[in-house]
Each structure stands twice: as structure tokens, then as C-alpha cells.
Amino acid sequence: MFERLLAKSTNSVTCTSATFTGHIWAVYKSTKTIIAEIGDRIFQQLGLAAEDRKRFERTVELAAYLHDWGKANQHFQEMVYLKSKGLAHVDLTKGKKSWRSHGQRQMIRHEVLSGILALQVPEFREWLSQIPDADLIVAVWAAMGHHLKLDANKIDGFPNGTGASLKVFTSHEDFELVTKKMGVKYLGLPASVPTVPTRDWSREELERAIANLTKEFGSLEKRNEYEQRFIATVKATVIAADLAGSALTEQGEDIKTWIPKMLKLVLEPGDLHNVLQEKLGDRKLRSFQEEIANTNHRVTLVKAGCGTGKTIAAYAWAQKWATGNSNQSARKLFFCYPTTGTATQGFIDYANGSDTESALMHSRSDLDRELLFSGEQDDSESIDARLSSLQAWTKKIVVCTVDTVLGLMQNNRRPLYAFPALMQAAFVFDEVHAYDDRLFGALLKFLKTCRGAPILLMSASFSEEQKEAIQNIIEEDLNEGINILDKGYQPLEEIKRYKFDYRPDIDSKIENLQPLFEAVTQALERGEKVLWVTNSVQSCIDIYRKAKEYIAKLDDPNIKHLIYHSRFRYRDRAGYIDKKGVKQLGKHEQVIQAFDSAVPCLVITTQVCEMSLDLSADLLVTAMAPAAALIQRLGRLNRKLEEYAPEQFRVEKICTAIFYAWDGMPYTNEEMRTGIRLVEALNDYDAISQEDLASTAKEIALPIPKKEDISSAWLELDWENYPVPLREGGGTITVLLEDDMAAIKEASQANQKSFMQETQAWSVPIRLVKGWETWKRCKFYLRAPGDAVQYSEEMGAEPCRH
């Protein structure tokens, strides 16, 4: 029945990449190519010793060679044969009957069986032990964990009803082709290859083999910190190679051509020079920007107020540290934001910036997926989801959530798939003040682990505890210097620009907000621009609906009113080309234009306004929030002082920020108390500067995690390999709307994209609603039915109110 062993289902029997031998060869080639291209960079980025280079190379090659040995079993072969559409000539009658007999499930995961064959079959173990320079145990750990499902608590849980035995095809022609040809010719294994007959393994034998493995692994001495880093690097390289070997061959790409081409996509000296020229125009770098640009330390920490030019400073820094200048290797550049919403906002903001920026962030590949916005479920291993992670390989600049980078510390899939890109990157971590305990702990772990990576840390409000923790990691643990720049552009940070109006007696219930609507109405009548920030999407929509009623009473058609939050389709946030070829502005551009226009406007928004939204309001109304979030919101108030005094900033314009109470998610009571303390401390000031905000905020920051309390699944799991959440789980999922499915199909044809490529633009984040578990799927997206989620281009998505 199994004339050829398969590694995956296939639509064509001529697709050699789908065969057992073809896939193992593809992953082995990917491994060799990745190491040849960036092996030195990996070692430099992670601070590994040059004398371990050969051990690393041979161990990774052995792991890639072994990773899918376990697919040579009856259950796996039945599954892929029955899923394949190009095998009409094969009689599957017996296979269907057998597949049903064990509940259409596999007795054991194939990668666990790979480990059993390598270490619990004496003939194979003795033979494999003779590969020069390789660490067989570490190679088996990498092979067994390459799907990130190797958990000591779950490894021996065989599904009920899967039968009493499992046939393993160790003497199949394809299996022997892998051992007798590939193993001998390419890995240098002895020519006297053991012959292990195909046979049935009983459930008891397999359970005993797993028990022996876990006992052996548990008895090994715990590896030191350096060896943990070495082992983690082996595992990550194998996972990335498996991704490339799987995805590229399915797309018809040549591994030996594609991988070097993409990994060579790093910043050239002229790239960022052009970006800076476009952003600065006739202006010069400010003094604090020059100080950042000229830093001689690998790690630089910058505390600077909102609107002072941190983004330009980051590009100037990267021109030195990421473009191959000053004895530094050319690199990719990652801009990392705290949340998906802020990263999406950052991407839109950069993509709508200069032409050069857009070009550097565009993928250089026909594998058209966005790294950020694919909607991948964390445990999804579909080819489309894995392809999305390859986008980090194919861009010079990547704007992403911090999870895409710091998730590496907790074995998250996306950074592991993007591992080759991360190993040749410089990193800008923006808005660090917004990190929760887990994120900040992961940042500290990342700083200690990626000890060769150029890193720029930026925030408007670092606490003293955060600065001290970061400084200790760099100076004490790594014995390096760190450049800490506490002052941004002083003329802008010291000028008085705010006045607080705290109204704790007004809560967030819509019926109690009348005094705030009256204040907004008066500001609009004065021709001012108003920004109202709330803490949830539903309250944002409710406030917007009520605000429209007040604006209608003003009877002024010139007043612009907009709503902006994270629950819009990506195309509605970023803009798109309609059927007639006309550019439709996205919410981002609409908001920017409203504030740049000469007419009054009101924008109701959520936390998406806190980062990468360059606007200047005359009045800010905001729900109470943590101090760090309030400082960011205040960064949108009276932001563009240059318009009033371009030279010495002598003319002071004081704008009011109104704060009202908030009770409930998404912040904890401790976080909210920091905001209340900030506002109470400054409420009686006649005028407030950004320096006042920063000096007050550093006194009320929450405690940060101690080094000894920070763990890393990537570094510390040893033989196990599974992801651990980087942050507290949220209640949001990314979906397609059932009502959009026909339009997506039509748009994909019009735009000459595949259906799944087009879905990215139509995906929308929503809160979990009752019954979501029963919704249909479209690859890695759930399809939200029309009676569960209502959507409008004006107001976005919200649950239907039955």
C-alpha cells in the first residue's frame, strides 16, 4: 500500500518534497544553508564561543536528519495518504478500514517516535553515536521538540482506542535510503548501516521506551547557563530550518537560492540616510538625537518626552548600528511595540511615511503574507500561518509586536520561525513603560541572552527601578557599558503646555458623561480640536454615538467627528483601493487629516492613540488609566509647539486635559492607582511640562520582577520543548466576518491574489463572544456569523445586541 513513504499530504505523486526522503533532504539542506549564511552571526548575537561552532553545526545537522524519522509508521502514513488528493491510482481501501479501526487517530506523535528510534533501538543508537563532533542527546531533544509539543506531563498520554500495536517501517526502501545513502554520504556516519526489520511495536513497548527516555533525560546533570543557551540555539535553528524546508518546497522555491537571497536582505548605508533625509528635510538632528546616533555602547536607553523626535533618533541610531558602519555588520531592523494594536498602528504610521520607509518594510518575496496581521492562532501549524513568519526573513525593516521578538524567551512559535532574521537584527524597543511584569522580565532575559545584538530602549517614562534593572543586566551580568540618556530635547520637555482638570465624581457610564460632552461642545464651538480617549472599544462606540447627537445640535457642517479603535478591518484602518481604482483613506489617515485641517474636529479613540499617532489636540478628555498610559495620551495634547514658536519656544500655549473615573478592565487596581496619584499630584499646578510628568511618574512606578524570579522556557526546558505564554491571556481573537466572504473572493480575483492572501486585509480583531467555539473556520481564521458580530465601516465591530 505504501510504495513511497510520505512526509505530508500531497496533490501530486511527483511532488518529491512531500515524500519522506524528499522532506528530510529539504530540511537538511535548509539547515546547511542557514548555518553557511549566518552561522557566525548566530554565534555573535548569542555570545557563543567559536570553539563550539563545529559541535553546533554537526548537532543541528543530525537533528534535522532525525527529526521526521518517526513518520515511517502505519498511522501517520494512513493519515497523509487518505488526505492526499493526487493518489487516485493507489488502492486506499485497506488504509481506510485500518484508519477507522483505531479511531482515525495516531497512537504516538511522530517526533516522539523519532527519539525512540534514535535512542531506544540499540543498533541505531550505536550507529548514530559515531557521527563526528555531534551531541546525539541534544540532537534528539531538538528532533523530538521541533513541533513544540514535547511536554513531560503529556508525552506518555496515548489516545484511547488507537489499537494495541503500531507498525514501524524501518526496513522500508525509503527509510533505508535515508540511512544508507543520506546518513553515510552527508553526515559521515559509518558505511556499516544497521538493518532494523519493519515490525509491530506494542503499546506497552512504546510506553516503556518513553519511560526509559524520560528517565535517562531526567538523570542527566542540569546544564549550565551557557549550555542552556547552546541547546536553545540548536532547537531554534532546527525549527526554522523545518519551516523553510516545508514552506519553500511547497511554493516551488529553491532552498539554496531563496534562503541566501533573503538572509542577505539587510540594511545598506544609503537606506537609512535616505529615510533621514526625507524625514528631516532642511532641519538638522537635535542635540539629543545626535547623542543617540553617536552612542558607542551596544545598548542605549533613552527617556524622552512624546513628540520630541524619538523615531528620527532611532533611525539615526540604526544608521550607525545596523547598516554596516563603524565596524558593525549590516543588519535587519526590528521596531517592537507593546501590543498588537500599537504595532499595527506603528506599521501603518511608518508605511504611510516616506517612500523609502515603505520600500524597506515591503517584502522582497512572492510569499505574500504580513508578519503581524495574518490572524494566526498560536498553535496553528498550517502552511499559511508558517509562511507568515517567513516575512521577517524577507524585509529589511520589520514593525512588529514585542511578542515577535521577546516571545523567543518563552518558546513562542512566531519568533522561533523568524529565528534567522532575529539573529541578524538590531532592535528598537519603543514604549517600554507599557510592559507588564512578564514582558519586562522577558526583556531583561533577552538583554542577557542576545548579548551581541545592538539594542535601543525608548520610553517617555522609565521608572528608576526599570533603569536600574536594565543597567544591572548590562553592567554586572554582561560586564559591558550602557548609555543611559535621561534627557530628551530639553526646550520641548521643559516648556509648560498642560493644565489638569480632574473630575473623579464623573464615572464612565454614558448617562453620567453629560458635563464632559458640554466641555467638548464648547471647545468645538471655539474651533478647537478635541481628542477623547477611553479604555474599551464598546465605551468608545457608545461615546461616539452620543457625541454625534451633541454635534448635530451645533448645526455646523464643518465639524469633523471620527471614531478610531482596534476593531476595524485592517483595510479600513490602513486604507485600500476600491473597485474603481480610487484610494479610500483609512481611519489612520482620516484622523491625521482631521487634525491637520483648519476646521474643528472630535476624535473618539481607545489606547491605539497612545503610540505612533502624530497629532496635536487642543483639549484632551480621557478616562483614568495607569500613569504610563496617561503620559502617552498627554503626548497627543498640545504636541506641536513648534507651530507657535519654531525657534526658542518662547510662546506658551496651555491646553487642558480632563480626567474622569474608570472602573473595570483592562487595568488592575494597582495600575490605576499610579494614574490617580499622577493626576492628584499635578492637578493644582497652573501649568505642567513633560519634565513634570516624568519626574512625578518615576516616584509612583509599580515594582518590577526580580532577576531570580524571571524564567525562560526557551533556555530552561532542556529536553522538553513547548511554548509558555509571554503575557497574560487576552479575550481577543482575529476573525473574518461571514458577511465578507463573497467580497473577499471578489477582491482576491480583482487584486490577483490568492484568497488567503486577500483575507489579511479583511481580518478584524473582536472580543470573545458567547458561542465562538462553534464557529466555522477558514484556515487559521474563525468566521464570525452575522448574528454574533455587527460591523460598519464607520464604527467597526461590536457584538450584536439581541
N, C-alpha and C positions, 0 to 999 in steps of 0.2 A: 504494500500500500504506500509506504513512504520511500519511493525511489530516490528522492532527494530530501534531505533534512532542511527545513525552513527555519529562518530566524524570525520571520514576521509574515503576516498575510500578504498576498500579492495579487495583482491583477494580470500578471504576465509570468509565465514559466520561464521566460528568457531574462527576467529581472534578476541578475546574479546577486545584486545587493540584498535581496530578500532571502537568499539561501543561507544556511548555517555557515558554510565556508566563506561565502562572499561577505557576509556581515562581519564576521570575526576579522577577516582580512582588512575590511574598510576601517574598523575601529583601530586595529593595529597600525595601519597607515596613518590615520589621523594622529595617533599618539606620537609616532615617529616625527611627523611633520610639525606638530605643535612644539615638541621639545627642540627640534632643529632650529625653529624660528625664534622661539622666545625662552628656551630653557635657561639661558643666562639671566634673562630679565626676571624670570620667576624667582631664581635664587637671590638676586639682588633685592627684589621687592620684599621678600620674606626673611632676608638676613640668614640664609642657609649657607653652610660652609662649602667652599669649592671642592674640597676633598670628598664630599658626599655626592657630587654630580653624577658619577658613574653608577653608584648604588641607586640613586633616584631614577635615572634613565632606564636601567635594566628592570627595576621593580615595577615601574609603570608599564613597561612593555609586557612583562609577564602577566600583570593584572589584566591588561587589555586582551591578551591572548586567552586567558582563562575565563573571562567574565561571562561568556554565554555557553560554556561547555554544558551546563545543565539543561539547555534547551533540547538536547538529544534524548528526550524522554517521550513516552507514548502520549501522555495527557497534553503536553504542550503541542506536539505535532498534530494531534487531532484537532485542537483548537484552531491553529493557524490554517490548517488545510480546509477546515469547514468554513472559515471566514474568508478564504481566498475566492476570488471570482474568475481567475484565469486558469482554473484547473479542471475544465469540463471533461477532459479526456481521462481523468482519474476517477476510478470507481470508489466513491466515498461511502458506500452502503455500510460496510463493516465499521468504518470510522464513526458514522452517525450513531449506530447502535451502541458501540462501545462508549462514546461520549455521553450518551443518555444514561448508560448503566452506572456511571459514577457522578451523576447529578450535574453534568456539564460544568464540572469544576476540576481544578488541578489539585492533586494531593499536596504538592510542595512547590514553593516558589523556585523558579529555575536557577536563580543566582545562589540560593542556599545549596541546591544540588551541585552547583559548580564547586563550592567549597568542600562538599563531601567527597566528590570525585578526586579533587586535588590532594586532600589531606587524609581521608579515611580509606582510600584504596591504596594499600601499601605499594603496589607496583608503580602507580602514578606518582606517589609522594617521593619515592626514592629517585625516580627519573627526573622529576621537576626540581629536586633539591640540587641537582648538578648544574643548573644554569649559572654561569659565571656572574658574580657580583650582585645578584638579586637577593632580596629578602623575601623568601617564599611566604612567610606568615603575613607580612604586611601586604604583599600582592594578593593573597587570598582575601584579606579583610577588604581591600579595595574592590575586588571582584564581587564579593558577597554583598557589598553595600552600595553598588553602583545605581540602584533604583531607590536608594534612601528608605528602604523598608526593613532594615536589619535591626530589630529590637529584641533584646534578650527575653523580654516578657511575652513576645509573640511568636518567636521563631519556631517553637515546637507545637504550635496550635494547628494541627492538621484538620481540615474541614471534615465534618461527619459525612458519611455517605460517599466518600471518594474511593472506596474499594479497599481491598486487603493488600494489594501489591501494585508496583509501578515498574513497567519495563523501561530499561535504560539502554540506549543503543550504542554502547561503547565499542562495538566492532563493526558498526555501520561504515560503509565505504567513505562517507563524508566525514565522519568522526576521525577515521584513520588518516584521511587526507590532512586534517588539521594537525594531528600528532606527528605523523611520519614525514610530512613534507614541510609544513609551516614551522613546526617546532624545531625540527632539526636544521632547516636551511636558514631561518631568520633569527631564531633565538639562541642558536648554538647548543641545543640540547643533544645528548648522545644519540648516535645513529641506532643504537640498540633499543628501539622503542618497545615498551611493553605492550603485549596484546591482552586486553581485558575483554572477555566474551560478553556479548549482549545477554542480559538476563533480567529476570523479575526480582526487584528488591521488595521485600515485605515491608509493610508499615512499621513493624517492630524494628527491623534493621535500620530503617531511615531514622526512626526516633532515637535509636541507640547511637547512631552516627552523629546526630545533632547533639545529643548529651555529651558524647566524647569531645566534640569540637568545643562546646561551651566550657567544659571542664578544663580542657587544655588552654583555651584563651584566658580563662579566669585564673589559672595558676601562673601565668607569665608575670614577671615583675613589671610593675607600673612604669611606663616610660617617663623620662624627664621632660621638662618643658620644651627643650629643643627637639627631641624625638617626636613629641606630640605634633609640633609644627611640621616636621618632615612627613609624618604619616598622613596628616590632614592634606598636605600638598599632593601626595600621591593619589589619595582618594579623589580630590577635586579635579586633578588632571585627567583621570580615567573617566569621570562623569562627563567632562567637557568633550573628551575625545569620542565617547559613545554618542553624545548628541550630534557631533559633526559627522561621524561615520554613518549615523542613521539618517539624518535630515538631508545632508548634501547628496548622498547617493540617490535618495528618492526623488530629488529635484533634478537629477541628471548632471550635477556639478562634479567636476574633477577635484578630488580632495587635494592632490598635490599642487594644484593651481590655485584653487579658491582660498584655502587656508593662508598660504603665504601672502596672497594679494590682500586679503582683509586685515591680517595682522600687521601689515606694513602701512595701514591707514592711520598714521599718527600725524600730529601737528607739525607743520613746517614753519620755519621762522617767519615767512611772509604772511601766514594765515592770520595770526592774531594781530600783527601790525596793521593789516587792512581793517580788522574789526575795530581796533582802537581809533584808527583814523576816521572811520565812519561815525563812531560814537562821539568823539571829541570835536571833530570839525576843526575850527580855528583855535579852540581852547587848549591849554596845556594841563597835564596832570596836576592835581592839587598836591600840596606837600605831603599829606598823609598817604595819598595814593602812590607817590614816588617812594615813600618809605616802605610800603608794602611791596612794591615792584622790585625794589633793590635789596630785599632781605637776603641774607646769606645763610639763613637757617632753613633746614628742610621742612620744619613745622613752624608755622606762623599763626598766632592767634590775634584776631582783630576785633576790638569792640568799637563800633562806630554807629552813630545815630542813623535813623531812617532818612533816606533821601540825600545822603552825603556823598554817594558815589562808590559804594562798596563793589557793585558789579563791575564797573570800569576798573577798579583796583584789582579785582580778581583776574580779569583778562591781562592786566599789566603784569601781575604776579606770574601768571601762566606763561607769558611770553618768555620769561626767564627760566621757569622750571619745567615747562612741558614742550618746548619747541626745539630742543637740541642745542640750546645756547649754554654758555658758561659751564662747559664740561658735563652738562646733563643730557641724558638720552631723550630723543623725541618721544612723546607720549600721546595717549588719548587724554581727554579732559572730561571728568565727571563733575557736573553740578548736582549736588544732592540736597533735596528738600525734605522736610519732616513728614509730610503726608502726601497721599495720592492727589488730593485736591490742590495742594500748594505746588507739587511737582508738575501737575498738569498745567496749572497757572503759569509756572515758570517756563514750561516748554512753549506755551502759547506766547508768552511775553517775549522770549528770545526769538522764536520763529517769526514773530511779527516785527522784529527789529531790523537789523541791517541785512542786506542781501548776502554778505559774506557769512554772517552767523547762520543763516538758514541753510546755506550750502554746506557748511561744516557739520550741521546736525542732520543732513539728509543722508539716508542710507546709500551706500555705494553697492548695493546688491539688488538682484532681482527678487530676492526673498523678502517680499514687501510686507513687513509687519512692524508695528511700533513696539518698542521695548516697554513702554509704560501702559499702553491703553488697550491691550489685547483682551482683557477680561478674564485672563487665565485663573482658574481655581487653583489653589496652592498645590493640590495633589494631582493635578492634571498632567498626564504624560502624552497627550495627543501630539501628533506631529505638528499641528498648527501652533499649539502652545509652546512647544520646544523651539520652533522656528522663531517665535517672537523674541526669545532670549538671544538668538544669534544677532539681533540688531546691534547689540553692544559691540560685537566684533566689527561691524561694518560702518561705523561712524567715527569721526574724529572728535566730536563733542557729543556727550550724552547728558541730557537733562532727565533726572530720574528721582524717584523716591529714595530716601536714605536706606530703605529696605533692600534695594537693589545692590547696595554695597555692604552695609553693616549686617544684612541678613546672612552674609557669609559666616559670621561668627556663630550663628545658630543653625548652620546647615540648611538654610532655605534654598529652594530649588533655583530660583532665578539667578542669584549671584554665582551659584556653582556652575550653572550652564554658561554664564558670562565670564567664567574664571580667567580665560586667556586675555580678555580685554582688561579685567581688573588688575592683572599682573603687569600691565604696561601702561598704567594710568597715573595721572596726578589728580588729586581730589580737592574740590571746594565743598565744604560742609557749611551751608548757609542756614541762618536762623537756628543756631544750636540751642538757644534759650528755650525753644519749643519742645525739646526732647523730654520724654518721660524717663523714669528711672531705668527702665530696661534699655531704652535707646541710648541713654548717656553711658550706661555700663558697657553696652556693645561698642560704643565709640572708644572708650578707654581701652577695651580689649583690642580693637582694631589698631589703635595707635601703637600698642605694644607689639602687635603681630606683624603689621606691614611696616617694618622698620626701615625700608628703603624708599617708601613712597613719599613724594612731595605732597604736603597737606596744608591747606589753608582753612582755618576755622573762623567763622564770622558770626557776629550777633550784635544786636543793639544793646543787649543787657546780660552779658555774662555775670554770673554771681562770683564772689570771691572764692567760694568753695569749688565751683566748676574750674576756674582758672588754676587754683592750687592743685586740683586732682590731675588736670592735664599736664601741668608743669612737672609734677612728681613723676608721672609716667615717662616723660621725655628725659628729664634730667637725672632722676635716680635709677629708674629701671633700665633705660637705654643709654645712659651716660652721654647724652647729647645736649646741645644748647637749643633753646626755643626762643623765638622772637615774640614778645608779648607787646602789642601796641594798644594801649588803653584809651588813646585819644584819637578820635576821627578828625574831621575838619572843624577845628575849634570855632571859627567865626559862625558856622551854622549851628553847632551844638550848644553854644553859649547864649545865642540870641533868644530873647523871650518871645514865645509865639502862642502859648496856650493859656486858657483860664478854665478851671473846672467848675462844673455846676452839678453837684451830687444830689440826687433825689432818691434816697433809699426808701421813701414811703411809696414810690411807684413801683409796682411789680410788673411782670412780663405778660399778665393776662391782657388780652386785646381790649377788653372793656375798660381797663384802668389806664390806658395809654393816652387818653384824650389830651392832657397837658402837653405831652410831647408832640402830638400831631399839631397842636396850636403853635408851638415853638417853631416847628418845621414850616408851617404855613406862613408865618411871619417872615422867616428867612427867605422863602421863595418870593414873597411879595417885595422883598428888598433887592431881588435879583441875584441872590446868593446860590451857591452850590452846596447841597447837603448830602452827607453820607450817613446812612443808618445801618449799624451792624448789630445783628442778633446772633444767637448761639445755636439755632436749629433751623433746618430748611423749612419745616412746617410753620414756625413762627415767622420766618421771612416771607412766606407766601401770604399768611394771614395779614401781616402788617402792610404788605404791598396792596392787597385788595382794599383795606381800609384807607390807605393813603390815596388811592385813586378817587375815593369818594370826596376827600377833602380837596384834592386838586381840582376836581370837577367844579366845586363851588367857587373857585377862584376865577373861573371863566377866562383863563389866559392860555391860548393855544400854543404859546411859545415854550411853556414849561415842559421839560423832558422828564419822564419818570420811567425808571427801569428797575428790574429785579435781576439779581445775579447770585447764583449759588452753584453747588457742585452737581446738582441733579438735573442737568441738561444733557442731551446727547452731545457727544464730543463735537460733532459737526456744528451744532448750534452754539457751542462755546467758542469754537475756533473760526467759524465761517466756512462757507462752501460755495461751489459753483452750481447754480441751478440748471434746470433743463434747457434754458435758453442761453446758457453760457454766461450768465450775469453773476458777478461776485456778490454774494449775500454776506453782509457783515456778521461776524459772530458776536456773542454777548460781550466778550472782552473788548473788542474794538468799539462797540456801541457805547460802552461805559467810558472808555478813554475819550472818544469824540464828544460825548456829552459834557465832560468836564473841561475839554479844550474849547468848547463853543462859547459864544458870547451871551447865551441865554441861561436862565436859571434851570437847575436840574435837581432831581432827587433820585438817589440810587439806594435801594434796599438790598443788603447783601449779608452774607454769613462770613465765616472765617476765611473764605477764599480771598478776601480783600487784603488780608494781613501781609501777604508776601507777593512781590513781583507785580504789583498793580500801581503804576506810576501816575497818581492823580493827586490833586490838591483841593480839599474841601474847605468851605468857609464855616461850616457847622458840622460837628460830629455828634451823633446820637448813638450811644452804644449800651447794650446790656452789660452788666457786670461780668467780668471774666478774670482769669489769672493775670497777675501783673505783667508777665511777659507778653501775653496776647494784647493787653491794653496798650502797651508801649508800641506794639506794631500797628494797632489801629490808629493811634495818635500820629503815627508816621504818615498817614494819609491826610492829616489836618494841617492846613497852612504849610504845606510841604515845600512849595516852590517860591521861597523867599527871594530868590534871585530876580523874580519878576518885579519886585518892589524896590530892591536896592542892589542892583547887579554888582556894584563894586565893593563897598565896605559893609553892606548890610546894615546901614545906619537906621533906615526907616523900619520901625517895629509895627507889625500888624498882629494884634492879639485876637485869636479865634477861640470860640467856646466849644468845650466838649461836655455834653450832658450824659451823665451816667445814671442808669436805673437798675433796680434789683433784678436778680435772676435766681430762680430756684429750680434745680434739676440738672439733667445731663447737659453736656458731656463731661463736666468738670467735677472733681472731688471737692469736698468741703475745704480741705487743706489748700488746694489750688485757689479756690475762690477767695479764701481769706487773704492771700497775697495781694489780690486785686483790690479788695476793700481797704487793706492797710495802705496801699499806694495812694488811692484816691483820698482817703481821710487825711493822710499826711500832707497832701499838697492842696487840699480843697480851699484853704484860706489864703493861698498865695494870690497876689494880684496878677502875677504873670509867671509862667513856667517855661523853662527851656528843656531841651533834650538832656542836657547835662544834669538838671534837677531830677529828671525821671530816672536816669541811670544810677545816680548816687543814692537815691531813695530805694530803688529796686534791689540793689545789691545787699541792703540790710535786711530784706524780708524774704530772701530766697528759701526754698524748701531744701532739706538735707539731700545730699546725693549719696549713691551707693558706695560702700567701702570696697576697696580693691579685692579684699579677701572674700567678699560676698558675690563677686561677679563670676559667672561661669560661662563656658562656651562649648556648645555641643560639637562644633567643628573640631575643636582642639582636644577635647577631653573624653570623647566617647571611646577611643581606642578601636576595638574590633566592631563595636556597634556603629550604625550609621542611619540616623533618621533626623528629620527636621524638628526643631523646637521653636515655638512662637517667639518672634522678635519683640513683640509688644502685646499688650492686652488685646484680645479679640474684639473686633467691632461688629456692628449689626448691619453692615452694608454689603450688598452684592452687586455685581455688574451684570446687566441683563440686556436682552433685546426685547423690544415691545412686539407682541404678537401682531398688532395692527400695522407694524412697519415692514413685515416680512416681504410682502409683494413689492413695496417701494425699494427695499434693499436689492432685490433681484433685478429690478428695472435699472437701478443706479449702477449696479455692477456691470451690466451689459453696456450701458452708456459710457461708463468710465473705463471699459476694457480691463476690468479687474475680476479676479475670482470672487465668488460670493463671500467667502470668509475674509478676504482682504477688505471688501466693502463694509462688512459688519462692524469693523473697528469704528468707523465714523458714526455709526448709528447706536453704538452701545451707550448705556446710561446707568449710572450708579443709583441704586434705590435702597431704602431701608428694608430689612426683612419684614415681610407681612405674613399674616396667617395663611397657611397652605402652600407656601413657596416650595416645600419639598416635593410636591406633586406636579410641579410644572414640567412641561416638555423641555427637552434640551436641543440646542443647535450647536454641535461640537462642544466647546467649553463654556458656552453661554447658556443660561436659563432663558426661557421665553416667557415673559410676563404677560398673562392674558389681560384683555381689555377691561374685564370686570374686577381686576385686582389693582391695576395702576392706571391712572389717567394722566395724560400728557398734553401739554400745549407748548408751542414754540415760545410763547410769551412768558409762561410761568414755570415750565419744566415739569418734572414728575412728582406726583404725590399719590398716596393711597386713595383708592375710591372710597367715598363715604356712603356706605349702604344705609 
